[in-house]
Amino acid sequence: MAADPLETAWRLQASLADSTGKADTKASFALAVQSTTLALLGILTTSRKTGNASGHDASSFLIWAGALLLALGACCAAAAVSPNLTRELRGPQPDDDFLFFGRLRHWDPVALETALKEKELLPQLSRQIVVMSEIAWTKHRRVQWSFVLAAAGSAVLGLAAILK
């Protein structure tokens, strides 16, 4: 017996919500670690006294490059966790979308009840799945870039420490 398309769509939507939440958790972790590392790096570099007054040696350059990579990684993580409230791919009219909370907040409860009883849900749910898939993909890519930039920045900072 074939699965009910509406039930399948709801399962897809739930899976996407879970995936989006996982990306947010990873991005929050990355942002916390990268921000802490940058703060500590800032404290260490401003509080140390060095014999090199010029500050133009290879180690100083690598410290700045590593800090920049970490900062870019933190920006990617922050972009991943920032809310996406765009209207792209949503229904053309506010009453064509009763799955997005941004539109739901404008509904009258009685009108929403009527719409839920009378309108076909599968087209709206399908549209919502496509929108959520794009959001989840973007979040995961930003988290991926955040980790890549953090790893590169850490490697560069490690090299700077070796050269110092």
Rosetta silent file (secondary structure, phi, psi, omega in degrees, C-alpha in Angstrom):
SEQUENCE: MAADPLETAWRLQASLADSTGKADTKASFALAVQSTTLALLGILTTSRKTGNASGHDASSFLIWAGALLLALGACCAAAAVSPNLTRELRGPQPDDDFLFFGRLRHWDPVALETALKEKELLPQLSRQIVVMSEIAWTKHRRVQWSFVLAAAGSAVLGLAAILK
SCORE:     score description
SCORE:     0.000 S_00000001
   1 L     0.000  133.065 -178.126    0.000    0.000    0.000 S_00000001
   2 L   -71.525  146.005  179.157    1.372    3.415   -0.987 S_00000001
   3 L   -71.122  148.412  177.076    2.174    5.920    1.723 S_00000001
   4 L   -67.310  123.735 -178.500   -0.142    8.884    2.169 S_00000001
   5 H   -58.128  -37.449 -179.989    1.524   11.885    0.420 S_00000001
   6 H   -66.648  -42.185  177.879    0.414   14.274    3.148 S_00000001
   7 H   -64.116  -42.332  177.035    1.872   12.060    5.888 S_00000001
   8 H   -61.471  -42.821  179.205    5.123   11.745    3.924 S_00000001
   9 H   -62.396  -41.409  178.498    5.258   15.517    3.481 S_00000001
  10 H   -64.477  -37.155  177.403    4.805   16.054    7.221 S_00000001
  11 H   -66.008  -41.180  175.883    7.638   13.613    7.923 S_00000001
  12 H   -61.180  -44.402 -179.589    9.873   15.470    5.478 S_00000001
  13 H   -61.896  -42.241  178.928    8.978   18.775    7.115 S_00000001
  14 H   -64.970  -40.151  178.086    9.786   17.384   10.585 S_00000001
  15 H   -63.768  -40.758  178.108   13.102   16.024    9.326 S_00000001
  16 H   -66.103  -39.485  177.107   13.991   19.409    7.846 S_00000001
  17 H   -62.020  -40.688  177.747   13.111   21.174   11.089 S_00000001
  18 H   -65.257  -43.981  179.260   15.417   18.770   12.936 S_00000001
  19 H   -62.747  -40.411  178.140   18.209   19.287   10.414 S_00000001
  20 H   -64.497  -41.808  178.037   17.883   23.061   10.685 S_00000001
  21 H   -62.741  -39.133  178.296   18.053   22.839   14.472 S_00000001
  22 H   -65.759  -39.706  177.413   21.214   20.721   14.276 S_00000001
  23 H   -63.612  -41.161  178.146   22.854   23.261   11.986 S_00000001
  24 H   -62.594  -40.323  178.867   21.966   26.025   14.442 S_00000001
  25 H   -63.946  -45.749  178.608   23.478   24.041   17.323 S_00000001
  26 H   -62.891  -42.623 -179.722   26.716   23.451   15.417 S_00000001
  27 H   -65.683  -39.445  177.949   26.897   27.089   14.363 S_00000001
  28 H   -62.507  -42.302  177.079   26.313   28.281   17.939 S_00000001
  29 H   -62.138  -47.780 -179.815   29.135   26.050   19.135 S_00000001
  30 H   -60.715  -43.549 -179.893   31.452   27.281   16.379 S_00000001
  31 H   -63.094  -41.612  179.423   30.596   30.908   17.100 S_00000001
  32 H   -64.110  -46.329 -178.878   31.259   30.470   20.823 S_00000001
  33 H   -66.138  -45.168 -177.549   34.627   28.770   20.285 S_00000001
  34 H   -67.687  -39.845  179.094   35.775   31.193   17.583 S_00000001
  35 H   -66.293  -40.986  177.843   34.691   34.272   19.524 S_00000001
  36 H   -64.004  -43.903  178.393   36.421   33.038   22.661 S_00000001
  37 H   -61.050  -44.031  178.642   39.589   32.276   20.713 S_00000001
  38 H   -64.270  -40.575  178.523   39.554   35.726   19.126 S_00000001
  39 H   -63.470  -45.282  178.434   39.001   37.403   22.505 S_00000001
  40 H   -64.229  -40.342  177.903   41.886   35.458   24.061 S_00000001
  41 H   -61.810  -42.181  177.610   44.090   36.214   21.072 S_00000001
  42 H   -62.617  -42.729  178.635   43.269   39.893   21.435 S_00000001
  43 H   -64.188  -45.119 -178.983   44.109   39.857   25.141 S_00000001
  44 H   -65.382  -42.528 -177.312   47.370   37.993   24.570 S_00000001
  45 H   -74.185  -28.783  179.021   48.572   40.156   21.705 S_00000001
  46 H   -85.585  -20.579 -177.373   47.759   43.456   23.413 S_00000001
  47 H   -95.845  -15.329 -177.179   49.208   42.477   26.782 S_00000001
  48 L   -81.919  149.127  176.229   52.522   40.958   25.670 S_00000001
  49 L  -110.725  123.051 -178.638   55.702   42.937   25.478 S_00000001
  50 L  -117.467  157.431  177.479   57.968   41.964   22.619 S_00000001
  51 L   -80.304  -12.687 -177.924   61.412   42.999   21.651 S_00000001
  52 L   -90.643  100.202 -177.193   60.316   43.433   18.041 S_00000001
  53 L   -75.910  -25.142 -176.123   59.107   47.025   17.792 S_00000001
  54 L   -71.823  -36.146 -179.998   58.403   46.905   14.069 S_00000001
  55 L    68.122   18.472 -177.766   55.703   44.235   14.290 S_00000001
  56 L  -111.494   17.408  179.625   56.275   43.326   10.627 S_00000001
  57 L   -77.910  172.257 -176.808   57.874   39.936   11.026 S_00000001
  58 H   -60.759  -37.534 -179.289   56.398   36.733    9.629 S_00000001
  59 H   -63.241  -42.924  178.695   54.946   35.746   12.993 S_00000001
  60 H   -64.114  -41.204  177.469   52.985   38.995   13.312 S_00000001
  61 H   -61.234  -44.034 -179.345   51.656   38.606    9.784 S_00000001
  62 H   -65.911  -36.104  176.962   50.565   35.047   10.522 S_00000001
  63 H   -61.820  -45.936  179.025   48.828   36.129   13.740 S_00000001
  64 H   -64.784  -41.033  179.456   46.818   38.716   11.813 S_00000001
  65 H   -64.927  -43.455  178.234   46.051   36.234    9.021 S_00000001
  66 H   -63.495  -41.652  178.346   44.943   33.587   11.526 S_00000001
  67 H   -64.045  -39.612  178.698   42.792   36.094   13.388 S_00000001
  68 H   -64.090  -43.047  178.000   41.195   37.190   10.119 S_00000001
  69 H   -62.837  -41.686  177.331   40.386   33.590    9.167 S_00000001
  70 H   -64.231  -40.614  179.362   38.872   32.984   12.609 S_00000001
  71 H   -64.530  -40.855  176.919   36.837   36.195   12.344 S_00000001
  72 H   -64.145  -39.125  176.332   35.535   35.147    8.923 S_00000001
  73 H   -62.947  -41.353  177.750   34.621   31.752   10.365 S_00000001
  74 H   -64.509  -37.561  177.401   32.755   33.442   13.215 S_00000001
  75 H   -64.161  -40.066  176.946   30.892   35.584   10.678 S_00000001
  76 H   -63.530  -41.314  179.144   29.829   32.445    8.785 S_00000001
  77 H   -65.553  -41.901  178.561   28.609   30.883   12.026 S_00000001
  78 H   -64.060  -39.102  178.253   26.701   34.041   12.957 S_00000001
  79 H   -66.226  -32.037  179.653   25.120   34.121    9.499 S_00000001
  80 H   -68.556  -37.303 -177.012   24.063   30.483    9.918 S_00000001
  81 H   -88.943  -10.730  179.998   22.193   31.109   13.167 S_00000001
  82 L   -70.199  139.942 -176.734   20.604   34.378   12.134 S_00000001
  83 L   -63.097  143.308  176.535   16.894   33.946   11.371 S_00000001
  84 L  -109.073  103.665 -176.767   15.815   33.703    7.739 S_00000001
  85 L  -112.906   27.452 -178.794   12.473   35.448    7.417 S_00000001
  86 L   -69.685  161.842 -177.350   12.450   36.001    3.660 S_00000001
  87 L  -102.845    5.764 -177.108    9.281   35.593    1.663 S_00000001
  88 L   -62.082  141.464  178.957   10.764   33.802   -1.313 S_00000001
  89 L    64.811    9.955  176.218    8.793   30.815   -2.566 S_00000001
  90 L   -83.793  169.890  178.474    5.927   31.537   -0.184 S_00000001
  91 L   -61.084  149.132 -177.414    2.362   31.795   -1.414 S_00000001
  92 L   -65.339  -26.379 -179.406    1.554   34.952   -3.375 S_00000001
  93 L  -118.787  148.860  178.794   -1.167   35.973   -0.910 S_00000001
  94 H   -56.163  -31.711 -179.827   -1.042   35.914    2.892 S_00000001
  95 H   -83.630    4.846  174.105   -4.020   33.560    2.931 S_00000001
  96 H   -93.581    0.069 -175.356   -2.115   31.125    0.682 S_00000001
  97 L  -138.090  105.368  173.951    0.335   30.323    3.453 S_00000001
  98 L  -120.160   30.008  173.357   -0.686   28.988    6.812 S_00000001
  99 L  -111.763  -24.561 -179.015    2.503   27.070    7.566 S_00000001
 100 L   -88.796  124.154 -175.901    4.946   29.977    7.981 S_00000001
 101 H   -59.574  -28.011  178.682    4.737   31.560   11.428 S_00000001
 102 H   -64.881  -31.209  176.368    5.384   35.000    9.966 S_00000001
 103 H   -89.853  -34.107 -179.809    2.117   34.790    8.082 S_00000001
 104 H   -58.589  -33.886 -176.999    0.241   32.801   10.734 S_00000001
 105 L   -63.626  -18.804  179.624    0.554   35.677   13.198 S_00000001
 106 L   -92.870   -8.467 -176.507   -1.741   37.769   10.975 S_00000001
 107 L   -76.744  146.360  168.054   -4.511   35.182   10.728 S_00000001
 108 L   -81.764  134.902 -177.110   -7.765   35.379   12.582 S_00000001
 109 H   -55.198  -38.904  179.967   -8.199   32.087   14.488 S_00000001
 110 H   -68.316  -42.438  178.388  -11.629   31.439   12.979 S_00000001
 111 H   -64.125  -37.463  177.965  -10.397   32.137    9.433 S_00000001
 112 H   -65.648  -44.669  177.930   -7.434   29.826   10.021 S_00000001
 113 H   -58.028  -44.678  179.024   -9.697   27.050   11.255 S_00000001
 114 H   -62.625  -44.673 -179.813  -11.876   27.432    8.168 S_00000001
 115 H   -62.718  -40.701  179.705   -8.828   27.427    5.858 S_00000001
 116 H   -65.140  -31.025  179.243   -7.442   24.313    7.514 S_00000001
 117 H   -80.287  -33.551 -170.330  -10.743   22.533    6.980 S_00000001
 118 H  -102.586  -30.708 -174.805  -11.382   23.676    3.402 S_00000001
 119 L   -88.546  151.797  175.738   -8.041   24.205    1.655 S_00000001
 120 L   -74.437  125.442 -175.236   -5.784   21.537    0.268 S_00000001
 121 L   -85.615  -30.869 -174.268   -2.728   21.326    2.534 S_00000001
 122 H   -56.820  -43.347  178.408   -0.342   19.325    0.341 S_00000001
 123 H   -61.972  -40.028  179.362    0.557   22.205   -2.066 S_00000001
 124 H   -69.134  -41.152  178.798    1.359   24.513    0.844 S_00000001
 125 H   -65.865  -38.683  176.673    3.288   21.857    2.690 S_00000001
 126 H   -61.973  -44.459  177.558    5.242   21.031   -0.475 S_00000001
 127 H   -61.928  -42.164  179.609    6.143   24.701   -0.917 S_00000001
 128 H   -63.554  -38.642  178.569    7.175   24.883    2.756 S_00000001
 129 H   -63.034  -42.425  178.288    9.412   21.820    2.363 S_00000001
 130 H   -63.078  -44.698 -179.962   11.204   23.443   -0.579 S_00000001
 131 H   -62.967  -46.887 -179.398   11.693   26.697    1.388 S_00000001
 132 H   -65.465  -33.917  177.274   12.919   24.859    4.478 S_00000001
 133 H   -63.051  -43.357  178.024   15.274   22.739    2.381 S_00000001
 134 H   -63.178  -42.621  178.773   16.906   25.866    0.988 S_00000001
 135 H   -63.303  -46.766 -179.729   17.223   27.349    4.483 S_00000001
 136 H   -62.440  -43.119  179.219   18.702   24.126    5.902 S_00000001
 137 H   -60.307  -46.771 -179.216   21.156   23.813    2.992 S_00000001
 138 H   -62.241  -44.528  178.788   22.328   27.402    3.417 S_00000001
 139 H   -59.819  -47.399 -178.663   22.760   26.992    7.160 S_00000001
 140 H   -64.237  -38.464  177.633   24.779   23.792    6.774 S_00000001
 141 H   -64.647  -40.601  178.694   27.027   25.350    4.115 S_00000001
 142 H   -65.583  -39.222  176.523   27.699   28.353    6.363 S_00000001
 143 H   -64.891  -41.905  178.497   28.547   26.057    9.266 S_00000001
 144 H   -59.311  -47.078  178.448   30.829   24.070    6.980 S_00000001
 145 H   -64.344  -36.092  178.017   32.659   27.236    5.904 S_00000001
 146 H   -59.899  -46.159 -179.920   32.865   28.340    9.518 S_00000001
 147 H   -67.799  -39.814  178.692   34.658   25.126   10.494 S_00000001
 148 H   -62.513  -46.761 -179.698   36.969   25.234    7.469 S_00000001
 149 H   -66.306  -37.334  177.587   37.953   28.838    8.197 S_00000001
 150 H   -64.821  -42.290  178.827   38.410   28.093   11.909 S_00000001
 151 H   -64.606  -43.337  178.668   40.678   25.149   11.129 S_00000001
 152 H   -64.636  -43.654  178.977   42.719   27.211    8.683 S_00000001
 153 H   -62.781  -40.597  178.384   42.944   30.106   11.134 S_00000001
 154 H   -65.744  -39.635  177.939   44.033   27.792   13.941 S_00000001
 155 H   -63.175  -43.785  179.312   46.685   26.234   11.723 S_00000001
 156 H   -64.433  -41.149  177.104   48.025   29.650   10.785 S_00000001
 157 H   -64.984  -37.776  175.750   48.072   30.716   14.451 S_00000001
 158 H   -62.893  -40.788  177.315   49.892   27.498   15.333 S_00000001
 159 H   -64.231  -40.216  177.914   52.494   28.254   12.678 S_00000001
 160 H   -61.385  -40.066  179.858   52.849   31.784   14.076 S_00000001
 161 H   -66.962  -37.226  178.670   53.479   30.343   17.545 S_00000001
 162 H   -66.048  -40.027 -177.530   56.143   27.986   16.172 S_00000001
 163 H   -75.026  -21.014 -176.241   57.929   30.859   14.381 S_00000001
 164 L   -70.114    0.000    0.000   57.850   33.146   17.412 S_00000001
